[in-house]
Structures are given as structure tokens and as C-alpha cells.
Amino acid sequence: MSEDKKVENEEIQEVQETQEDKKDQASFDTLGLNKSILKAVKDLGFITPSAIQIAAIPVILDGHDVVAQAQTGTGKTAAFGLPCIQKMTDSHDTQLLVVVPTRELSMQVANALKTFVKGQDIDVLSIYGGSSYRDQLGPLRRGVEIVVSTPGRLMDLLKNYKLPKFTPNMVVLDEADEMLDMGFYEDILEIFKYLTDDKQTLLFSATMPNQIKRLAQQILNEPVELAITKSQDQTINKDIKEIYYVISEKERYQAAVRILRFQNPNKTIIFCKTKRDVDQLVTSLVSGQFNAKGLHGDMRQNSRKEVIDSFRASTTNILVATDVAARGLDIDDVSHIINFHLPFDEESYVHRIGRTGRAGRTGTAISFVNLNEFRQIHKLKKKFGSSMTHEFLPTLTEMRQEKVVSMIETIALEHGGSFALSNVQRLAEMCGSMESAAEKLMSYLMKLDKYSGPNTIGVRGPRLEEFFEKLENPRSGGSRDGGGSRSRRRRSGGGGGNRGNGGGDRGNGGGDRNRSSSRKSRDDSYGNSSNTGFKKRKPSSSRRSKN
């Protein structure tokens, strides 16, 4: 190995937790957190730290710059939030800046940080486009300790207003790959010109494409690299049960209704490809007496916040969303994820189902798959070790039987009374016997169910066997049933989904400004996180103006 390479490797301290038993034995008490932070952790119900928390917290407390690769839903906010809060002083100037890609994520991260500082004299401000400048400028000028912002609005504020108390000495870029995918590369570089050299910078990203590596070389100083790989934190949470149902295209809505009625989930997010799909599905669900609301990029900011708050408080228990609109949602008690449509890429699938099975809870991820989508299932199993299992959708007969069982259990727990008893006796007299009365009463109750449609939906028989054969040998799938090139054309086209050019909302909804930059395929963005070649950053000559 060359001397230059040795020096480079010394500058890039790579930390990889590869032993699962190390994670099992760790506790928050061993990470260097002080008593007040540990009390906040305990009050929040956190018990065992995740791999990214085990790796990042001590390094951040030591003052190192960090570049960390970890998936959504692995506890990143606590991984950077807890140690940064511990390092804060009594000054009321801005000490911690967190930059995130979307408005929703700005609010989510800010809310999480507020729970970490509960009881302390520390304020948290969320900044994003579409809200009043006055409401944001006031706290910034008076001094607010923690600022969570989207890049576009922060850039506008720094360029157009003097903010003497905005002097963060800790800066976090969260979901960095998402920000660059949305076209914020130049904005981030510009923001750093307004920041002092003497700061600690933390970069968190689900993937590590070349563009992230270039950014890290420009803004980080001798970073410690934390690569939370599949061997450390399973890319797909083992507490999530994955199920898929093979259906015909026209059966998607009926399939969703049957799952919602049969499983009666506590809190569900349903993912659709496009904004139009979201609106249509919400309209149909509401007309079917479901408590559902939609979330996508065309909604006004107040409406989006209202929907998220309603879902968080369980006033609404079904949220129908596009990928981008739901990015960064941090709601621990989601019991079910339903992929109304499979996403265009495998990574989005992982991001989607990571919304359930959080904070020690179990979760269920359900996907509706048509006969042409065997390759996507094959890739998920091969790339991420997905444990997806096939099941048949419940028939109407099974649903009615289940409802009867539930109804009997509910009736058995009811407290009777003289009025109820007299009416039962009257019914028995009219029917000739108590047994006949009970039979007719149950028959009447069973007729009140809301189930409709064919008894059986979903693909079965020879067509399903053919699907399984293609799933085992996708290269031999050919183009029968359109399972070959037509499916690929649909994935790469620009007409349908969030990432394409037609129906999506990444450019005009998820962030705070429209973006027109070209986007790299997520399949190309999964680079090897080792050998990243980070080098020591040279101080920029263009820094924040002193005037």
C-alpha cells in the first residue's frame, strides 16, 4: 500500500458494526450521554439503541465530522439529535442547524427534537417554504437554539436578511441523497458559505452515490465514516411481516377494501404511484365509509399539515400518500403499510415499509402485485433478502365467518338488562322457541354487513402457477402476458409515478421550490460505501459576511 493511501485511510476512519451481539448488548447508558439526556430517552420509551445510534453518538460527542449511511427508519434523528443537544451551551443563539429535503420532514424532525429537549430551556424552529417569512424571521433574529430547515427557504433567508444570532456550530444534512436528487446541490454549497469554518458537520444519507461523495469532500473535515450495512441493521426490519397478493389490475380497490375490513388495522399508510391515484382512492374509500385522507405534493401547506396531524393523533386512521409526500414521516404506531402499487425502484419499497415496525413494535407490509410484476418481487428478494410471502385474499365467505365470530365474542361481553331480556323473550314467543329466535336474530345481523363483490378475487390456478415459475426463473419469463419488456417500459417511462415526468410530485411538492435538474436512477446511486476517498476539506475563502 502506498504512503498516500495509508494517510488517506487514516484520515477516513471507517466504523462498521458487524456483530449483532454487540448491538444486543449495548444500551444508551454506555454511549456517553449525560443524565438529563438519558432521562429524556427513558421518558420516550427508548430501550435498546439502534446500530446507527451505537455507532454515531460517541463519535459525535467526540466532535468529529461524520458521514453516515443508514436507511430511513433506523433512528437517525436520535443518533444526531441526542449528542448534539448534549453539546449545546446556555447561549440562545442558533447552535444546531438541521437541513432536510422536504417540509414534512422539517416538521417531523423538529417535533422529534422538541421531545428530546422537553423540560430544558431550548427552543426548536421549523423553517420551510409556503409559510410566513415574518413568523420565521422573528425567532431567528431573537435567537433560537435549534433550526430545522429546507434548503430553499434557508437560502432565501440567508441571502436577503441579516441574522446575527444565526451562528450554528453543529450542522446536520439529513436525507442528503434525497436533497441532491431534488436538485439542491448548489444551494447546499451556497448555504455553507454563510457558515463559519469552526463547526461540526454531520451528513446522513440512505445511499452513497458519487454526488454525495463529492459533496462530502467539499464540506466535511476528516469525517468518520459510519456505514450501517445490511449485516448490522437489516435493510428490511425483521419485525415487519411482508405479504403480497397477486391480483388482476382491475381488482386493486376491491383488494384494499378486503384487507382493511378483514384485518381492521389500527393505523395504515397506503402508497400510490401518482397524485391522481391518491385522490381517486381516497374518494372511493371515504364513499365506502372508511376514515381516510390523502397526502401529496399538490396540496396547500396548511392542508398537508392538517392531514399529518390528524393521522398522528389517530383522528384519521388511513393515510393515502405518494412516496415523496410521505418521505420522513416519523409516526411510531403505524400498524400496516399497503403498497397499492409497487414503487418504481426497490429502494423506495424499503423506505415505504420502514414506516411500520418501529420503536419495538411489529408491523405488516402488504403489496398488491399484478402478473407482470414478478421481476420486481424477484429483485426485492434477491437484493434485500425480502421475506415476502404469498397469500390469498380472503373470500367474502371467510370475511363473513370472521365477522360472525367477532360479533359473537362482542355480544358475549355485553351486559344485559331487564329491557333486553323482555324483548328476547317476546321474540322467542313470536318465533316459537328461544333457539329459533337466536337463529333468526343472528341471520338478520349477518345481513347487515357491508361486504359486496365476487366471493373470490385475486389470481389463482394455472395463471398463478405461471407467475411463480417466472418468479423463480425471471430470465425465462419471456413476454407472455406482457411480463417482459412491456413491464420495463412502464417502469422507465415518464408518465406515471412520483419519479417520472408526468404524474409525480418530487419536483413540485416534496421540497420548497420547483426543480428541473435531471435525476439519476436510484439503481445507479447505490455505491459501495467503503473506499469513498474523502479528503480533508480546504477552508472556503468565501464565508459569511460580517456586515
C-alpha positions in Angstrom: 0.0 0.0 0.0 1.3 3.4 -0.9 2.1 6.0 1.8 -0.5 8.4 0.3 -3.1 5.6 0.6 -2.1 4.9 4.2 -2.6 8.6 5.1 -5.9 8.7 3.3 -7.1 5.6 5.1 -6.0 7.2 8.4 -8.0 10.3 7.6 -11.1 8.3 6.8 -11.9 6.4 10.0 -14.5 3.8 8.9 -16.7 2.3 11.6 -18.7 -0.8 10.8 -20.6 -2.6 13.5 -20.7 -6.2 12.1 -21.6 -8.2 15.1 -25.3 -8.4 16.0 -24.4 -9.4 19.6 -22.7 -6.1 20.1 -25.9 -4.3 19.2 -27.9 -6.6 21.5 -25.6 -5.9 24.5 -25.5 -2.1 24.0 -27.6 0.3 26.0 -28.0 4.1 25.9 -26.1 4.2 29.3 -22.9 3.1 27.5 -22.8 5.7 24.8 -21.6 8.7 26.8 -24.9 10.5 27.2 -25.5 12.6 30.4 -28.2 12.1 33.0 -30.6 14.7 31.5 -30.4 13.2 28.0 -30.8 9.6 29.4 -33.9 10.7 31.3 -35.4 12.1 28.1 -34.5 8.8 26.4 -36.2 6.8 29.2 -39.3 9.0 29.2 -39.6 8.5 25.4 -39.6 4.7 26.0 -36.4 4.0 24.1 -34.8 0.8 25.4 -32.1 -0.5 23.1 -30.2 1.8 20.7 -30.1 1.0 17.0 -26.9 0.3 15.1 -26.6 3.8 13.8 -27.2 5.2 17.3 -24.5 2.9 18.8 -22.0 4.0 16.1 -22.8 7.7 15.8 -23.5 9.0 19.3 -20.0 8.5 20.7 -18.3 9.8 17.6 -20.5 13.0 17.5 -19.8 13.6 21.2 -16.1 13.4 20.5 -16.5 16.3 18.0 -15.8 14.5 14.7 -17.4 15.3 11.4 -19.4 12.3 10.3 -20.7 10.9 7.0 -23.2 8.1 7.8 -25.0 5.7 5.5 -28.2 4.4 7.1 -31.7 3.7 5.9 -34.8 5.6 6.8 -36.5 4.4 10.0 -33.3 3.3 11.8 -33.3 6.0 14.4 -31.1 8.7 12.7 -32.8 11.7 14.3 -31.9 10.4 17.8 -28.5 9.4 16.5 -27.6 13.0 15.8 -30.1 14.8 17.9 -29.2 13.4 21.3 -25.4 14.1 21.2 -25.9 17.5 19.6 -28.3 18.6 22.3 -25.9 17.4 25.0 -23.1 19.5 23.4 -25.2 22.7 23.4 -24.3 25.6 25.7 -26.5 28.1 27.6 -26.3 30.6 24.7 -29.7 31.3 23.0 -28.0 31.9 19.6 -28.6 29.2 17.0 -26.3 26.3 17.8 -27.7 23.4 15.8 -28.9 23.6 12.1 -30.5 20.6 10.6 -31.1 20.7 6.8 -33.7 18.4 5.4 -35.3 17.9 1.9 -39.0 18.5 2.5 -41.5 20.5 4.5 -42.9 17.4 6.1 -39.5 16.1 7.2 -38.7 19.6 8.6 -41.8 19.4 10.8 -41.2 15.8 11.7 -37.5 16.3 12.7 -38.4 19.5 14.6 -41.1 17.6 16.6 -38.8 14.8 17.4 -36.1 17.2 18.7 -38.7 19.0 20.8 -39.4 15.8 22.6 -35.6 15.3 23.2 -35.3 18.8 24.9 -38.5 18.6 26.9 -38.0 20.4 30.2 -34.9 22.3 29.0 -34.6 25.9 28.1 -34.1 25.1 24.4 -36.3 26.2 21.5 -36.7 24.5 18.2 -37.8 26.2 15.0 -39.0 24.6 11.8 -38.4 26.6 8.6 -39.9 25.7 5.2 -41.3 27.3 2.1 -45.0 28.2 1.9 -45.2 29.7 5.4 -44.8 33.3 6.6 -41.3 34.9 6.5 -42.3 37.1 9.4 -43.0 34.0 11.7 -39.6 32.6 10.9 -37.5 35.8 10.9 -38.6 36.8 14.4 -37.3 33.8 16.3 -34.1 33.7 14.1 -33.3 37.4 15.0 -34.1 37.0 18.7 -32.2 33.7 18.8 -33.4 30.1 18.7 -31.1 27.2 19.6 -32.2 24.6 17.1 -33.3 25.3 13.5 -34.6 22.6 11.1 -35.0 23.9 7.6 -35.4 23.0 3.9 -32.6 24.3 1.7 -34.6 26.7 -0.5 -36.2 28.7 2.3 -33.0 28.8 4.3 -31.1 30.1 1.3 -33.6 32.8 0.8 -33.4 33.9 4.4 -29.5 33.9 4.4 -29.3 35.9 1.2 -31.9 38.5 1.9 -31.8 39.2 5.7 -29.1 39.8 8.3 -29.3 37.2 11.0 -26.6 38.0 13.6 -27.7 35.3 16.0 -27.7 32.5 13.3 -24.2 31.1 14.1 -24.6 27.3 14.3 -21.6 25.3 15.3 -23.2 22.0 14.5 -24.8 21.3 11.1 -26.6 18.2 10.0 -27.6 17.3 6.5 -30.4 14.7 6.8 -31.5 12.6 3.9 -28.7 14.1 1.9 -29.2 11.8 -1.2 -32.8 12.9 -1.4 -31.8 16.6 -1.3 -29.3 16.1 -4.1 -31.9 14.1 -6.1 -34.2 17.1 -5.8 -31.6 19.5 -7.2 -30.3 21.2 -4.0 -26.6 20.5 -4.6 -25.7 24.2 -5.4 -28.0 25.5 -2.6 -26.2 23.4 0.0 -22.8 24.7 -1.2 -24.1 28.2 -1.1 -25.5 27.8 2.4 -22.1 26.6 3.7 -20.6 29.9 2.5 -22.7 31.6 5.2 -21.5 29.3 8.0 -18.3 29.5 10.0 -15.3 27.2 9.4 -15.3 26.2 13.1 -18.2 23.9 13.0 -19.0 20.2 13.2 -20.8 18.8 10.1 -22.8 15.6 10.1 -24.1 14.1 6.8 -26.7 11.3 6.8 -27.7 9.5 3.7 -29.6 6.3 2.8 -27.3 5.8 -0.2 -23.8 6.8 -1.1 -23.7 7.9 -4.8 -20.8 9.7 -6.3 -22.5 13.1 -5.9 -22.7 12.6 -2.1 -19.0 11.7 -2.0 -18.2 14.9 -3.9 -20.3 16.9 -1.5 -18.7 15.3 1.5 -15.2 16.2 0.1 -16.2 19.8 -0.2 -17.9 20.4 3.2 -16.6 17.8 5.7 -13.3 17.9 7.5 -11.7 14.5 8.1 -15.0 12.7 8.6 -15.6 9.5 10.4 -17.5 7.2 8.1 -20.3 5.1 9.5 -21.6 2.5 7.2 -24.6 0.8 8.7 -24.8 -2.1 6.3 -27.2 -4.9 5.8 -25.2 -7.2 8.2 -25.7 -4.7 11.0 -29.2 -3.2 10.6 -31.3 -5.4 8.4 -32.2 -3.3 5.4 -35.7 -4.6 5.9 -36.8 -4.7 9.5 -37.2 -8.2 10.8 -40.2 -7.1 12.8 -42.2 -6.4 9.6 -44.3 -9.2 8.2 -44.2 -8.9 4.4 -47.2 -10.3 2.4 -48.1 -10.0 -1.3 -51.3 -10.8 -3.2 -51.3 -11.5 -6.9 -54.3 -9.7 -8.5 -55.6 -8.5 -11.8 -55.2 -4.8 -12.4 -58.9 -4.0 -12.0 -59.0 -5.7 -8.6 -56.8 -3.2 -6.7 -59.5 -1.3 -5.0 -61.5 -4.4 -4.0 -58.3 -5.9 -2.7 -57.6 -2.9 -0.5 -61.2 -2.9 0.9 -61.0 -6.5 1.8 -57.7 -6.1 3.6 -59.0 -3.1 5.5 -62.3 -4.8 6.5 -60.8 -8.2 7.2 -57.7 -7.2 9.2 -59.2 -4.0 10.6 -55.7 -2.4 11.0 -55.1 0.2 13.7 -53.3 2.8 11.6 -52.5 2.3 7.9 -50.5 4.1 5.2 -51.4 3.2 1.6 -48.9 4.1 -1.0 -49.9 5.0 -4.6 -47.8 5.9 -7.6 -49.4 9.2 -8.5 -51.3 12.1 -7.1 -54.3 11.2 -9.2 -54.3 7.7 -7.8 -54.2 9.1 -4.2 -57.2 11.4 -4.9 -59.2 8.7 -6.6 -58.5 6.1 -3.8 -59.4 8.5 -1.0 -62.7 9.4 -2.7 -63.5 5.7 -3.1 -62.5 4.8 0.5 -64.5 7.7 2.0 -67.6 6.7 0.0 -67.1 3.2 1.4 -67.3 4.7 5.0 -63.5 4.5 5.7 -61.8 7.2 7.6 -59.2 8.1 5.0 -57.3 11.2 3.9 -54.7 11.8 1.2 -51.3 13.4 1.1 -49.4 14.6 -2.0 -47.4 17.5 -3.3 -50.3 19.5 -4.9 -51.9 20.2 -1.5 -51.6 23.5 0.2 -49.2 23.6 3.1 -52.0 24.1 5.7 -53.9 21.2 4.3 -50.9 18.9 4.3 -50.1 19.8 8.0 -53.7 19.2 8.9 -53.7 15.7 7.3 -50.4 14.7 9.0 -51.6 16.0 12.4 -54.9 14.2 12.1 -53.1 10.9 11.2 -50.6 11.3 14.0 -53.4 11.9 16.5 -55.4 8.9 15.1 -58.3 11.1 14.2 -57.7 9.7 10.8 -56.5 6.0 10.6 -55.9 5.6 6.9 -53.4 7.8 5.1 -53.1 7.5 1.3 -49.9 9.0 0.0 -47.2 9.3 -2.7 -43.7 8.3 -1.9 -42.3 11.9 -1.7 -45.2 13.3 0.3 -44.7 10.6 2.9 -40.9 10.8 3.0 -39.6 11.4 6.5 -42.9 10.7 8.3 -42.0 9.8 11.8 -45.1 8.1 13.4 -44.3 5.1 15.5 -47.7 3.4 15.8 -48.4 2.6 12.1 -49.5 -1.0 12.1 -49.9 -1.6 8.3 -48.3 -0.4 5.1 -50.2 -1.2 1.9 -48.5 -0.9 -1.5 -51.5 -0.2 -3.6 -48.9 -0.1 -6.4 -45.4 -1.4 -6.2 -42.9 1.5 -6.4 -40.7 2.0 -9.4 -37.5 1.0 -7.6 -36.6 -1.4 -4.9 -35.1 1.2 -2.5 -38.5 3.0 -2.3 -40.1 -0.2 -1.2 -37.7 -0.4 1.7 -38.4 3.3 2.6 -42.2 2.7 2.4 -42.4 -0.4 4.7 -39.9 1.2 7.1 -42.9 3.3 8.3 -44.1 0.4 10.3 -42.5 -2.0 12.8 -40.9 1.0 14.7 -40.0 1.5 18.3 -40.0 -2.2 19.1 -43.4 -2.8 17.6 -44.3 -5.4 14.9 -45.8 -4.3 11.6 -47.4 -5.7 8.5 -46.4 -4.7 4.9 -48.9 -5.7 2.2 -48.3 -5.4 -1.6 -50.7 -5.8 -4.5 -48.9 -7.4 -7.4 -50.1 -8.0 -11.0 -49.0 -10.8 -13.2 -46.4 -8.6 -14.9 -44.5 -7.7 -11.7 -42.8 -11.0 -10.9 -39.4 -9.4 -11.7 -39.9 -6.7 -9.0 -40.7 -9.3 -6.4 -37.6 -11.4 -7.5 -35.4 -8.3 -7.2 -36.7 -7.5 -3.7 -36.0 -11.0 -2.5 -32.5 -11.1 -4.1 -31.3 -7.5 -3.3 -32.7 -7.0 0.2 -33.4 -10.6 1.4 -37.1 -9.7 1.5 -39.2 -12.4 3.2 -42.3 -11.6 1.2 -44.7 -14.5 1.3 -47.7 -15.0 -1.0 -51.2 -15.3 0.5 -54.7 -15.4 -1.0 -57.1 -12.6 -0.4 -60.0 -13.5 1.9 -63.2 -14.6 0.2 -66.5 -12.9 1.2 -67.5 -16.2 2.9 -64.3 -16.1 5.0 -64.9 -12.4 5.8 -68.5 -13.1 6.9 -67.4 -16.0 9.1 -64.8 -13.9 10.7 -67.3 -11.2 11.4 -69.7 -13.7 13.0 -67.0 -14.9 15.3 -66.1 -11.3 16.3 -69.8 -10.5 16.7 -70.4 -13.4 19.0 -67.4 -12.5 21.1 -68.6 -8.9 21.4 -72.2 -10.0 22.3 -70.9 -12.3 24.9 -69.2 -9.4 26.7 -72.3 -7.3 26.7 -74.1 -6.6 30.0 -77.8 -7.4 29.6 -80.7 -5.9 31.3 -84.4 -6.3 32.0 -85.4 -4.4 28.9 -83.2 -6.5 26.7 -84.4 -9.7 28.4 -88.1 -8.9 27.9 -87.5 -8.2 24.2 -85.6 -11.5 23.8 -88.5 -13.4 25.5 -91.0 -11.6 23.3 -89.0 -12.6 20.2 -88.8 -16.2 21.4 -92.6 -16.3 21.8 -93.1 -15.0 18.3 -90.6 -17.5 16.8 -91.8 -20.5 18.8 -88.6 -21.1 20.7 -85.5 -19.4 22.1 -83.4 -21.4 19.7 -85.4 -20.2 16.7 -85.3 -16.6 17.9 -81.5 -16.7 18.3 -81.1 -18.2 14.9 -83.2 -15.6 13.2 -81.5 -12.7 15.1 -78.1 -13.9 14.0 -79.3 -14.3 10.4 -80.6 -10.7 10.5 -77.4 -9.3 11.9 -75.3 -11.1 9.3 -77.3 -9.4 6.5 -76.2 -6.0 7.8 -72.6 -6.5 6.7 -71.2 -4.1 4.0 -69.4 -6.8 2.0 -70.0 -6.8 -1.7 -68.5 -8.1 -5.0 -67.5 -11.5 -6.1 -66.8 -14.1 -3.5 -63.2 -14.7 -4.7 -60.8 -12.1 -6.1 -57.1 -12.4 -6.9 -55.3 -14.6 -9.3 -55.4 -18.4 -8.7 -54.9 -21.6 -10.6 -52.7 -22.0 -13.7 -52.1 -18.3 -14.1 -50.8 -18.1 -10.5 -48.6 -21.2 -11.1 -47.1 -19.5 -14.2 -46.4 -16.4 -12.1 -44.5 -18.5 -9.5 -42.5 -20.1 -12.3 -41.5 -16.7 -13.7 -40.7 -15.6 -10.1 -38.2 -18.5 -9.7 -36.7 -18.0 -13.2 -37.3 -14.4 -14.2 -35.0 -14.5 -17.2 -37.1 -17.2 -18.8 -40.3 -15.2 -18.2 -40.5 -14.1 -21.8 -43.1 -11.7 -22.9 -46.2 -13.8 -22.4 -48.9 -11.9 -20.5 -46.7 -8.8 -21.1 -44.4 -9.8 -18.3 -41.2 -8.9 -20.1 -40.3 -5.7 -22.0 -43.7 -4.1 -21.5 -43.2 -4.0 -17.8 -39.8 -2.5 -18.1 -41.1 0.2 -20.5 -43.7 1.1 -18.0 -41.1 1.4 -15.2 -38.8 3.6 -17.2 -41.4 5.8 -18.7 -42.2 9.3 -17.6 -46.0 9.2 -17.4 -47.0 7.6 -14.2 -45.1 7.8 -10.9 -43.5 10.1 -8.5 -40.1 9.9 -10.1 -41.2 10.3 -13.7 -42.0 13.5 -15.5 -45.8 13.3 -15.7 -47.7 12.3 -12.6 -45.0 12.7 -9.9 -44.5 15.2 -7.2 -40.9 15.1 -6.3 -40.1 18.4 -8.1 -43.2 20.4 -7.3 -44.4 19.1 -4.0 -41.8 17.4 -1.7 -39.4 20.3 -1.3 -40.0 24.0 -1.1 -39.1 25.0 -4.6 -39.6 23.5 -8.1 -36.5 21.8 -9.5 -35.7 20.9 -13.1 -32.4 19.1 -12.8 -32.1 15.6 -14.2 -32.3 12.8 -11.7 -30.0 9.8 -11.6 -31.6 6.3 -11.4 -31.7 5.0 -7.8 -30.3 1.7 -9.1 -27.1 3.6 -10.1 -26.9 5.5 -6.8 -26.2 2.6 -4.6 -22.4 2.8 -4.5 -20.0 1.0 -2.3 -19.8 2.9 0.9 -16.2 1.9 1.6 -13.3 3.4 -0.3 -15.1 6.7 -0.6 -11.9 8.7 -0.8 -13.0 11.5 1.4 -10.2 14.1 1.8 -9.6 16.9 4.2 -11.7 19.9 3.3 -9.9 23.1 2.5 -11.4 26.1 4.2 -13.5 28.2 1.8 -12.4 31.7 1.2 -16.0 32.8 0.8 -17.6 32.8 4.2 -20.4 34.5 5.9 -20.4 38.3 5.6 -19.6 40.2 8.7 -21.7 43.2 7.8 
